[in-house]
Amino acid sequence: MQVSVTFKNLDPSEHLKTYVKNKLDKLDKLLDNPAEANVVLSVEKIRHIAEIKLTGDRLNINCREKTNDMYSSIDMALDKLEKQIKKNKQKIQKHRKGDRSEIREQKEMTEDLIAPAATDAGAPRIRTQNIEYKPMDVEEASMQLELTPDNFLVFTNSMTNRVNVLYKRKDGDLGLIQPIG
């Protein structure tokens, strides 16, 4: 990491420069790509101010701290910088995962539903099936149900735009489940 230290209203000190560089080298391990750090150490009245600007590949982080001691200002600014780097890194990792994490969560949820049923002796297993329901009227849905080997059909009623279920009853007639309201 390239580090440049600037002093404002303060005598340049080699000890402060090495202190800042050593601390920033520890943070360099958190970064994936090379970065450049600009550090401005200044004094205004009795306030010691440490400003750090970190720039790199897809990274631009600024932090500033004021205290009565320069070393504590540097330490607090570096703590802020470390938190921001970690937050940025987590954000990038979450962004890269994308939809895969959501699919994995759905799979875990269905496994959680299936697993307790499978552990009980004699309890039925729950099989999950994803279906697409199409907009159609009730007559078209009844014709579609006759063509399929299933005992039910899920569809969107084209008149009400709500999800309905058409099923075969034991007496041979058809039943319709539709939401109210």
Z-matrix of the N, CA and C atoms (Angstrom, degrees):
N
C 1 1.434
C 2 1.529 1 108.37
N 3 1.312 2 115.17 1 134.11
C 4 1.460 3 120.19 2 176.39
C 5 1.518 4 108.46 3 -86.71
N 6 1.324 5 115.90 4 127.77
C 7 1.452 6 121.27 5 -177.65
C 8 1.517 7 109.17 6 -122.87
N 9 1.324 8 116.17 7 129.39
C 10 1.470 9 120.36 8 172.86
C 11 1.528 10 107.80 9 -122.32
N 12 1.312 11 115.71 10 127.08
C 13 1.457 12 121.72 11 -178.17
C 14 1.527 13 108.52 12 -111.36
N 15 1.339 14 116.38 13 127.86
C 16 1.455 15 122.46 14 179.70
C 17 1.526 16 108.80 15 -119.25
N 18 1.311 17 116.23 16 138.54
C 19 1.461 18 121.80 17 179.19
C 20 1.525 19 109.09 18 -109.57
N 21 1.338 20 116.04 19 135.03
C 22 1.455 21 122.14 20 179.28
C 23 1.526 22 108.03 21 -127.51
N 24 1.332 23 116.53 22 123.49
C 25 1.460 24 121.62 23 -178.27
C 26 1.528 25 112.06 24 55.74
N 27 1.317 26 115.63 25 34.22
C 28 1.457 27 121.57 26 -176.89
C 29 1.514 28 108.01 27 -150.26
N 30 1.309 29 118.10 28 140.67
C 31 1.462 30 121.04 29 177.60
C 32 1.522 31 109.15 30 -69.28
N 33 1.336 32 118.27 31 132.07
C 34 1.470 33 120.75 32 179.08
C 35 1.528 34 110.63 33 -61.19
N 36 1.321 35 115.05 34 131.66
C 37 1.459 36 120.87 35 -178.64
C 38 1.528 37 108.77 36 -126.20
N 39 1.310 38 115.18 37 126.52
C 40 1.470 39 119.99 38 178.41
C 41 1.527 40 110.58 39 -66.69
N 42 1.321 41 116.17 40 -32.65
C 43 1.467 42 120.50 41 179.88
C 44 1.532 43 111.11 42 -64.50
N 45 1.347 44 117.25 43 -42.16
C 46 1.470 45 120.38 44 177.10
C 47 1.526 46 111.39 45 -64.97
N 48 1.342 47 116.74 46 -39.53
C 49 1.472 48 120.08 47 178.34
C 50 1.524 49 111.22 48 -60.61
N 51 1.327 50 117.08 49 -48.88
C 52 1.476 51 120.09 50 -179.01
C 53 1.525 52 110.63 51 -66.21
N 54 1.337 53 117.54 52 -35.22
C 55 1.469 54 121.48 53 178.26
C 56 1.532 55 110.30 54 -61.04
N 57 1.333 56 115.74 55 -47.52
C 58 1.472 57 120.84 56 -179.93
C 59 1.525 58 110.47 57 -65.48
N 60 1.326 59 117.36 58 -44.06
C 61 1.469 60 120.24 59 -178.40
C 62 1.521 61 111.18 60 -63.77
N 63 1.329 62 118.17 61 -41.29
C 64 1.469 63 121.09 62 178.97
C 65 1.521 64 111.24 63 -63.71
N 66 1.312 65 116.69 64 -41.71
C 67 1.472 66 120.68 65 178.99
C 68 1.533 67 111.32 66 -66.56
N 69 1.320 68 116.98 67 -40.51
C 70 1.471 69 119.96 68 179.94
C 71 1.521 70 111.60 69 -70.79
N 72 1.337 71 118.21 70 -30.08
C 73 1.459 72 120.52 71 176.73
C 74 1.520 73 110.82 72 -63.86
N 75 1.334 74 117.61 73 -32.61
C 76 1.462 75 120.76 74 177.02
C 77 1.525 76 110.60 75 -67.71
N 78 1.333 77 116.88 76 -35.19
C 79 1.468 78 120.74 77 178.29
C 80 1.528 79 111.99 78 -75.58
N 81 1.305 80 116.78 79 -20.01
C 82 1.468 81 121.12 80 -179.18
C 83 1.525 82 111.02 81 -61.55
N 84 1.323 83 117.41 82 -26.47
C 85 1.468 84 121.20 83 179.02
C 86 1.526 85 111.83 84 -65.61
N 87 1.327 86 116.70 85 -27.63
C 88 1.464 87 120.62 86 179.81
C 89 1.524 88 113.15 87 -75.53
N 90 1.328 89 116.81 88 -20.84
C 91 1.459 90 121.09 89 -175.83
C 92 1.519 91 110.92 90 -89.15
N 93 1.321 92 116.24 91 141.22
C 94 1.465 93 121.50 92 178.51
C 95 1.525 94 111.25 93 -81.86
N 96 1.307 95 116.59 94 -38.68
C 97 1.462 96 122.14 95 -175.02
C 98 1.532 97 109.62 96 -115.43
N 99 1.322 98 117.31 97 160.21
C 100 1.465 99 119.39 98 177.79
C 101 1.530 100 111.22 99 -61.94
N 102 1.321 101 114.62 100 146.29
C 103 1.458 102 119.98 101 -178.75
C 104 1.524 103 109.79 102 -137.00
N 105 1.318 104 114.82 103 167.58
C 106 1.452 105 121.44 104 179.71
C 107 1.522 106 108.15 105 -124.35
N 108 1.336 107 116.16 106 131.17
C 109 1.458 108 121.03 107 -179.02
C 110 1.519 109 109.92 108 -115.89
N 111 1.320 110 116.51 109 128.16
C 112 1.461 111 123.15 110 174.14
C 113 1.518 112 107.45 111 -110.53
N 114 1.329 113 116.76 112 118.84
C 115 1.457 114 122.19 113 -177.65
C 116 1.517 115 108.35 114 -113.91
N 117 1.336 116 115.84 115 129.52
C 118 1.457 117 121.31 116 176.83
C 119 1.529 118 107.26 117 -118.82
N 120 1.326 119 116.29 118 118.16
C 121 1.455 120 122.38 119 177.61
C 122 1.519 121 107.76 120 -108.05
N 123 1.331 122 116.66 121 123.67
C 124 1.460 123 119.23 122 -176.66
C 125 1.523 124 110.42 123 -140.75
N 126 1.339 125 114.05 124 162.58
C 127 1.466 126 121.70 125 177.76
C 128 1.523 127 107.72 126 -127.72
N 129 1.344 128 115.99 127 128.55
C 130 1.457 129 122.66 128 174.67
C 131 1.520 130 107.33 129 -128.20
N 132 1.296 131 116.56 130 113.07
C 133 1.463 132 123.48 131 -174.56
C 134 1.521 133 108.72 132 55.92
N 135 1.342 134 118.37 133 -110.46
C 136 1.474 135 118.88 134 178.73
C 137 1.523 136 112.02 135 -107.39
N 138 1.330 137 117.19 136 2.55
C 139 1.473 138 120.91 137 -178.88
C 140 1.518 139 110.36 138 -89.39
N 141 1.331 140 115.73 139 130.48
C 142 1.466 141 121.99 140 174.33
C 143 1.523 142 106.73 141 -102.22
N 144 1.310 143 116.12 142 122.01
C 145 1.465 144 121.62 143 -172.71
C 146 1.524 145 109.43 144 -114.91
N 147 1.337 146 115.01 145 131.80
C 148 1.461 147 121.33 146 174.50
C 149 1.522 148 107.63 147 -119.70
N 150 1.327 149 116.18 148 120.38
C 151 1.462 150 122.84 149 178.18
C 152 1.514 151 108.49 150 -116.02
N 153 1.335 152 116.87 151 129.70
C 154 1.464 153 120.92 152 179.16
C 155 1.520 154 108.45 153 -126.25
N 156 1.313 155 116.05 154 129.48
C 157 1.465 156 122.56 155 176.82
C 158 1.528 157 106.58 156 -121.13
N 159 1.329 158 115.94 157 115.97
C 160 1.462 159 122.02 158 -178.44
C 161 1.519 160 108.45 159 -109.58
N 162 1.335 161 116.62 160 122.69
C 163 1.465 162 120.68 161 178.57
C 164 1.517 163 109.16 162 -127.26
N 165 1.311 164 114.83 163 142.83
C 166 1.458 165 120.48 164 178.95
C 167 1.511 166 109.65 165 -165.94
N 168 1.325 167 115.52 166 -161.17
C 169 1.459 168 121.77 167 -179.62
C 170 1.531 169 109.20 168 -67.81
N 171 1.334 170 117.96 169 113.08
C 172 1.464 171 124.96 170 -179.01
C 173 1.529 172 111.92 171 56.34
N 174 1.328 173 116.81 172 33.76
C 175 1.456 174 120.49 173 -176.36
C 176 1.524 175 109.11 174 -143.58
N 177 1.321 176 116.14 175 128.98
C 178 1.452 177 121.27 176 177.37
C 179 1.531 178 106.89 177 -149.83
N 180 1.339 179 116.09 178 100.51
C 181 1.457 180 120.89 179 -174.45
C 182 1.524 181 109.31 180 -123.41
N 183 1.336 182 116.46 181 133.72
C 184 1.455 183 122.68 182 176.88
C 185 1.524 184 108.84 183 -122.33
N 186 1.327 185 116.52 184 142.30
C 187 1.455 186 119.97 185 172.80
C 188 1.523 187 108.85 186 -148.16
N 189 1.334 188 115.34 187 152.24
C 190 1.451 189 120.98 188 -176.74
C 191 1.517 190 108.47 189 -147.11
N 192 1.322 191 116.67 190 135.99
C 193 1.458 192 122.11 191 179.34
C 194 1.514 193 110.77 192 -136.64
N 195 1.343 194 116.50 193 143.46
C 196 1.460 195 123.15 194 177.40
C 197 1.520 196 108.98 195 -125.95
N 198 1.317 197 116.96 196 128.39
C 199 1.468 198 122.37 197 172.62
C 200 1.529 199 108.52 198 -146.10
N 201 1.321 200 115.80 199 -173.86
C 202 1.462 201 120.80 200 178.56
C 203 1.524 202 111.87 201 -88.19
N 204 1.343 203 117.59 202 -8.15
C 205 1.460 204 121.90 203 -178.91
C 206 1.531 205 108.84 204 -128.09
N 207 1.319 206 117.27 205 134.74
C 208 1.463 207 121.14 206 -177.08
C 209 1.527 208 111.58 207 -65.51
N 210 1.318 209 118.06 208 -41.24
C 211 1.466 210 120.86 209 -178.24
C 212 1.531 211 111.25 210 -65.46
N 213 1.306 212 117.56 211 -39.13
C 214 1.464 213 119.26 212 177.55
C 215 1.526 214 110.70 213 -70.02
N 216 1.324 215 117.58 214 -33.80
C 217 1.471 216 120.33 215 175.39
C 218 1.522 217 110.59 216 -62.15
N 219 1.323 218 115.49 217 -44.09
C 220 1.464 219 120.11 218 179.20
C 221 1.523 220 110.41 219 -63.13
N 222 1.336 221 116.58 220 -46.72
C 223 1.469 222 120.56 221 -179.14
C 224 1.525 223 111.69 222 -61.41
N 225 1.325 224 117.10 223 -44.56
C 226 1.466 225 119.91 224 -179.57
C 227 1.529 226 111.56 225 -66.64
N 228 1.326 227 117.11 226 -37.90
C 229 1.467 228 120.24 227 177.88
C 230 1.521 229 110.30 228 -65.77
N 231 1.330 230 116.35 229 -39.90
C 232 1.465 231 119.54 230 178.91
C 233 1.528 232 111.59 231 -68.20
N 234 1.318 233 117.55 232 -33.99
C 235 1.464 234 120.04 233 175.14
C 236 1.527 235 110.91 234 -63.31
N 237 1.328 236 115.93 235 -44.19
C 238 1.470 237 119.94 236 176.41
C 239 1.525 238 110.99 237 -60.36
N 240 1.326 239 114.84 238 -43.62
C 241 1.463 240 120.32 239 -179.26
C 242 1.528 241 110.50 240 -61.56
N 243 1.313 242 116.81 241 -42.69
C 244 1.468 243 121.05 242 -179.85
C 245 1.525 244 110.59 243 -62.66
N 246 1.327 245 117.43 244 -43.48
C 247 1.470 246 120.81 245 177.99
C 248 1.522 247 111.06 246 -61.19
N 249 1.327 248 116.61 247 -42.57
C 250 1.461 249 120.28 248 -179.06
C 251 1.520 250 111.52 249 -67.42
N 252 1.328 251 117.31 250 -37.04
C 253 1.469 252 120.48 251 177.81
C 254 1.519 253 109.93 252 -64.44
N 255 1.331 254 116.96 253 -45.29
C 256 1.470 255 120.55 254 179.72
C 257 1.519 256 111.11 255 -63.63
N 258 1.315 257 116.55 256 -42.09
C 259 1.466 258 120.71 257 178.87
C 260 1.531 259 110.95 258 -62.08
N 261 1.323 260 115.90 259 -43.42
C 262 1.463 261 120.99 260 179.27
C 263 1.530 262 110.63 261 -64.51
N 264 1.314 263 116.39 262 -40.43
C 265 1.462 264 120.82 263 -179.41
C 266 1.527 265 110.57 264 -65.52
N 267 1.334 266 117.33 265 -42.12
C 268 1.463 267 121.05 266 177.35
C 269 1.524 268 110.82 267 -64.07
N 270 1.312 269 116.28 268 -38.56
C 271 1.469 270 120.92 269 179.34
C 272 1.526 271 110.38 270 -62.76
N 273 1.326 272 116.29 271 -42.85
C 274 1.468 273 120.47 272 179.44
C 275 1.522 274 110.28 273 -66.07
N 276 1.335 275 117.13 274 -42.68
C 277 1.457 276 120.00 275 179.80
C 278 1.519 277 111.16 276 -64.32
N 279 1.318 278 116.87 277 -40.72
C 280 1.460 279 120.59 278 178.50
C 281 1.527 280 110.46 279 -65.15
N 282 1.326 281 116.01 280 -39.15
C 283 1.461 282 120.54 281 179.68
C 284 1.529 283 110.79 282 -66.47
N 285 1.327 284 116.77 283 -38.51
C 286 1.467 285 120.14 284 -179.34
C 287 1.512 286 111.93 285 -68.72
N 288 1.342 287 117.47 286 -33.61
C 289 1.465 288 120.58 287 179.42
C 290 1.516 289 110.33 288 -64.33
N 291 1.325 290 115.94 289 -44.11
C 292 1.463 291 121.42 290 176.32
C 293 1.509 292 112.70 291 61.40
N 294 1.322 293 115.98 292 -131.56
C 295 1.456 294 122.12 293 -174.78
C 296 1.514 295 112.62 294 -73.89
N 297 1.317 296 117.96 295 -19.21
C 298 1.460 297 119.77 296 -177.96
C 299 1.524 298 111.80 297 -60.01
N 300 1.311 299 118.01 298 -37.33
C 301 1.460 300 120.56 299 -179.71
C 302 1.527 301 110.39 300 -67.64
N 303 1.340 302 117.36 301 -38.05
C 304 1.455 303 120.24 302 178.34
C 305 1.521 304 110.93 303 -66.13
N 306 1.319 305 117.58 304 -40.09
C 307 1.463 306 121.27 305 178.13
C 308 1.516 307 109.71 306 -64.55
N 309 1.333 308 116.40 307 -42.03
C 310 1.461 309 120.88 308 179.70
C 311 1.528 310 110.22 309 -62.82
N 312 1.342 311 117.49 310 -40.47
C 313 1.461 312 121.12 311 178.80
C 314 1.526 313 110.85 312 -65.03
N 315 1.336 314 117.62 313 -40.27
C 316 1.455 315 120.53 314 177.78
C 317 1.516 316 110.88 315 -63.66
N 318 1.330 317 116.45 316 -41.31
C 319 1.457 318 121.03 317 179.81
C 320 1.520 319 110.44 318 -63.88
N 321 1.336 320 116.99 319 -41.52
C 322 1.459 321 120.81 320 178.39
C 323 1.524 322 110.79 321 -64.58
N 324 1.345 323 116.94 322 -38.09
C 325 1.461 324 119.42 323 179.57
C 326 1.518 325 110.60 324 -65.14
N 327 1.330 326 118.81 325 -42.66
C 328 1.455 327 120.27 326 179.96
C 329 1.522 328 110.52 327 -69.20
N 330 1.340 329 117.90 328 -33.87
C 331 1.463 330 119.97 329 176.53
C 332 1.514 331 110.34 330 -66.84
N 333 1.346 332 117.34 331 -35.96
C 334 1.457 333 120.70 332 177.63
C 335 1.526 334 110.39 333 -64.94
N 336 1.342 335 116.88 334 -36.15
C 337 1.459 336 119.48 335 178.03
C 338 1.519 337 111.78 336 -70.35
N 339 1.309 338 116.90 337 -36.60
C 340 1.460 339 121.40 338 -177.46
C 341 1.526 340 111.41 339 -78.55
N 342 1.299 341 117.63 340 -40.02
C 343 1.465 342 122.00 341 -172.90
C 344 1.528 343 113.50 342 -57.85
N 345 1.352 344 121.82 343 -47.86
C 346 1.457 345 119.11 344 -179.78
C 347 1.521 346 112.53 345 -62.93
N 348 1.321 347 117.94 346 -35.39
C 349 1.457 348 120.48 347 179.15
C 350 1.516 349 111.04 348 -67.84
N 351 1.319 350 117.77 349 -33.78
C 352 1.454 351 121.03 350 -177.91
C 353 1.519 352 111.46 351 -74.34
N 354 1.324 353 118.52 352 -26.56
C 355 1.455 354 120.59 353 -177.38
C 356 1.517 355 111.99 354 -78.40
N 357 1.323 356 119.24 355 -28.33
C 358 1.458 357 121.46 356 178.95
C 359 1.527 358 109.70 357 -73.69
N 360 1.333 359 115.15 358 134.54
C 361 1.467 360 119.42 359 179.81
C 362 1.519 361 109.19 360 -73.27
N 363 1.313 362 117.09 361 126.29
C 364 1.449 363 122.37 362 177.18
C 365 1.520 364 114.09 363 82.09
N 366 1.301 365 118.79 364 -5.15
C 367 1.460 366 121.00 365 179.20
C 368 1.530 367 109.25 366 -77.98
N 369 1.328 368 117.63 367 143.95
C 370 1.471 369 119.07 368 -179.52
C 371 1.525 370 111.45 369 -71.20
N 372 1.311 371 115.46 370 145.91
C 373 1.473 372 120.95 371 176.41
C 374 1.514 373 108.25 372 -82.67
N 375 1.310 374 115.83 373 145.76
C 376 1.467 375 121.16 374 179.39
C 377 1.517 376 107.81 375 -100.73
N 378 1.330 377 115.67 376 120.92
C 379 1.456 378 120.94 377 178.47
C 380 1.512 379 107.77 378 -106.13
N 381 1.339 380 116.09 379 127.48
C 382 1.457 381 121.65 380 -178.67
C 383 1.520 382 109.68 381 -96.35
N 384 1.334 383 115.08 382 133.93
C 385 1.459 384 120.58 383 178.84
C 386 1.520 385 108.27 384 -134.27
N 387 1.318 386 116.48 385 126.24
C 388 1.463 387 121.29 386 177.21
C 389 1.518 388 108.98 387 -90.54
N 390 1.332 389 116.37 388 133.83
C 391 1.459 390 120.50 389 -178.61
C 392 1.517 391 109.53 390 -129.47
N 393 1.319 392 115.32 391 156.41
C 394 1.456 393 121.82 392 172.68
C 395 1.521 394 107.20 393 -104.93
N 396 1.314 395 116.13 394 130.54
C 397 1.458 396 118.74 395 176.80
C 398 1.517 397 108.62 396 -109.79
N 399 1.338 398 114.03 397 136.56
C 400 1.463 399 121.54 398 -173.37
C 401 1.519 400 109.87 399 -107.38
N 402 1.322 401 116.83 400 150.82
C 403 1.468 402 118.60 401 174.71
C 404 1.533 403 110.51 402 -73.76
N 405 1.332 404 115.95 403 126.20
C 406 1.476 405 121.80 404 177.58
C 407 1.523 406 108.08 405 -160.66
N 408 1.329 407 115.63 406 165.65
C 409 1.458 408 118.11 407 176.90
C 410 1.530 409 109.19 408 -89.29
N 411 1.331 410 117.20 409 172.97
C 412 1.460 411 122.71 410 -172.54
C 413 1.534 412 110.91 411 -64.62
N 414 1.330 413 118.81 412 -38.83
C 415 1.469 414 121.54 413 -179.31
C 416 1.528 415 110.69 414 -64.18
N 417 1.329 416 116.10 415 -43.75
C 418 1.463 417 120.47 416 178.69
C 419 1.532 418 110.53 417 -65.16
N 420 1.326 419 116.85 418 -36.47
C 421 1.455 420 120.93 419 178.46
C 422 1.523 421 110.77 420 -67.02
N 423 1.327 422 118.35 421 -37.47
C 424 1.469 423 121.10 422 178.72
C 425 1.529 424 110.45 423 -66.69
N 426 1.340 425 117.29 424 -38.03
C 427 1.472 426 119.76 425 176.91
C 428 1.534 427 109.94 426 -66.82
N 429 1.335 428 116.75 427 -39.55
C 430 1.463 429 121.37 428 179.38
C 431 1.528 430 110.46 429 -65.14
N 432 1.330 431 117.64 430 -38.30
C 433 1.459 432 121.62 431 179.80
C 434 1.520 433 111.37 432 -65.82
N 435 1.335 434 116.91 433 -35.12
C 436 1.464 435 120.88 434 178.34
C 437 1.533 436 111.54 435 -65.94
N 438 1.344 437 116.72 436 -29.56
C 439 1.460 438 120.81 437 -177.92
C 440 1.538 439 112.87 438 -81.48
N 441 1.336 440 117.34 439 -19.36
C 442 1.462 441 119.94 440 -176.91
C 443 1.522 442 110.27 441 -100.44
N 444 1.336 443 116.83 442 153.73
C 445 1.469 444 119.95 443 178.39
C 446 1.540 445 112.45 444 -79.59
N 447 1.322 446 117.73 445 -6.80
C 448 1.462 447 120.78 446 -178.40
C 449 1.528 448 111.01 447 -73.45
N 450 1.330 449 115.28 448 161.57
C 451 1.460 450 121.03 449 178.72
C 452 1.530 451 112.15 450 -93.63
N 453 1.340 452 117.51 451 -3.12
C 454 1.453 453 120.15 452 -179.70
C 455 1.527 454 109.56 453 -147.57
N 456 1.333 455 115.15 454 163.53
C 457 1.456 456 121.68 455 177.66
C 458 1.529 457 107.78 456 -142.89
N 459 1.324 458 116.33 457 127.82
C 460 1.459 459 121.77 458 176.91
C 461 1.522 460 107.21 459 -99.61
N 462 1.324 461 117.01 460 130.42
C 463 1.453 462 120.47 461 -178.60
C 464 1.521 463 109.55 462 -151.21
N 465 1.328 464 116.30 463 163.67
C 466 1.457 465 121.89 464 173.76
C 467 1.515 466 107.73 465 -96.06
N 468 1.312 467 115.76 466 123.42
C 469 1.454 468 120.22 467 179.48
C 470 1.527 469 107.88 468 -69.57
N 471 1.322 470 117.08 469 120.96
C 472 1.468 471 120.96 470 -175.73
C 473 1.527 472 111.97 471 -67.93
N 474 1.323 473 118.14 472 -21.08
C 475 1.465 474 120.30 473 179.92
C 476 1.532 475 111.36 474 -82.61
N 477 1.338 476 117.83 475 -37.86
C 478 1.467 477 120.80 476 -175.70
C 479 1.529 478 112.88 477 -106.58
N 480 1.333 479 117.63 478 -10.75
C 481 1.469 480 122.90 479 -176.57
C 482 1.533 481 112.16 480 57.17
N 483 1.312 482 117.22 481 35.05
C 484 1.459 483 122.48 482 177.35
C 485 1.523 484 109.59 483 -122.55
N 486 1.309 485 115.45 484 155.92
C 487 1.458 486 120.94 485 -179.45
C 488 1.524 487 109.05 486 -76.31
N 489 1.335 488 116.25 487 129.71
C 490 1.465 489 123.59 488 177.45
C 491 1.516 490 109.40 489 -125.38
N 492 1.337 491 115.30 490 158.21
C 493 1.462 492 121.22 491 176.23
C 494 1.521 493 107.78 492 -125.32
N 495 1.310 494 115.96 493 125.17
C 496 1.464 495 122.39 494 176.12
C 497 1.520 496 106.65 495 -107.95
N 498 1.353 497 117.76 496 129.63
C 499 1.462 498 120.12 497 -175.77
C 500 1.522 499 110.84 498 -136.86
N 501 1.344 500 114.99 499 157.44
C 502 1.462 501 121.87 500 177.59
C 503 1.525 502 108.50 501 -87.93
N 504 1.320 503 115.51 502 128.44
C 505 1.466 504 120.17 503 178.58
C 506 1.522 505 109.73 504 -88.00
N 507 1.320 506 116.37 505 164.31
C 508 1.473 507 120.66 506 -178.15
C 509 1.524 508 111.92 507 -66.81
N 510 1.350 509 117.43 508 -27.74
C 511 1.470 510 120.05 509 179.60
C 512 1.526 511 112.27 510 -81.82
N 513 1.365 512 117.50 511 0.83
C 514 1.467 513 121.03 512 177.02
C 515 1.508 514 113.83 513 99.18
N 516 1.315 515 118.21 514 -14.43
C 517 1.465 516 121.13 515 177.82
C 518 1.531 517 109.24 516 -80.77
N 519 1.324 518 114.89 517 175.84
C 520 1.467 519 120.66 518 178.53
C 521 1.526 520 109.68 519 -107.83
N 522 1.349 521 116.37 520 147.29
C 523 1.453 522 121.79 521 176.07
C 524 1.527 523 109.07 522 -118.84
N 525 1.325 524 116.63 523 150.90
C 526 1.446 525 122.08 524 -179.17
C 527 1.532 526 109.35 525 -126.19
N 528 1.316 527 115.72 526 126.30
C 529 1.465 528 120.87 527 175.14
C 530 1.517 529 106.88 528 -108.64
N 531 1.345 530 114.70 529 123.61
C 532 1.465 531 118.96 530 179.76
C 533 1.532 532 108.29 531 -139.01
N 534 1.341 533 116.43 532 145.27
C 535 1.475 534 119.68 533 -179.05
C 536 1.528 535 111.06 534 -73.50
N 537 1.325 536 114.87 535 150.81
C 538 1.474 537 120.87 536 179.03
C 539 1.523 538 107.51 537 -104.01
N 540 1.312 539 116.26 538 141.34
C 541 1.462 540 121.12 539 172.47
C 542 1.428 541 114.43 540 97.44
